[in-house]
Amino acid sequence: MKEIKRSKAWISKMVIGALVLQLAVPSISAAAEAVVRKVLL
């Protein structure tokens, strides 16, 4: 039973991580783009 609970917790962590990444990636890429533009221009 412990193994099943552990795998469920791991899956939920993966799902949460994926959602957080989907929210974070656009802002991170926008910030990186701004930094690149400042450096190049």
Secondary structure as the mmCIF struct_conf table of DSSP 4:
data_model
#
loop_
_struct_conf.conf_type_id
_struct_conf.id
_struct_conf.beg_label_comp_id
_struct_conf.beg_label_asym_id
_struct_conf.beg_label_seq_id
_struct_conf.end_label_comp_id
_struct_conf.end_label_asym_id
_struct_conf.end_label_seq_id
HELX_RH_AL_P HELX_RH_AL_P1 LYS A 2 LEU A 40
#
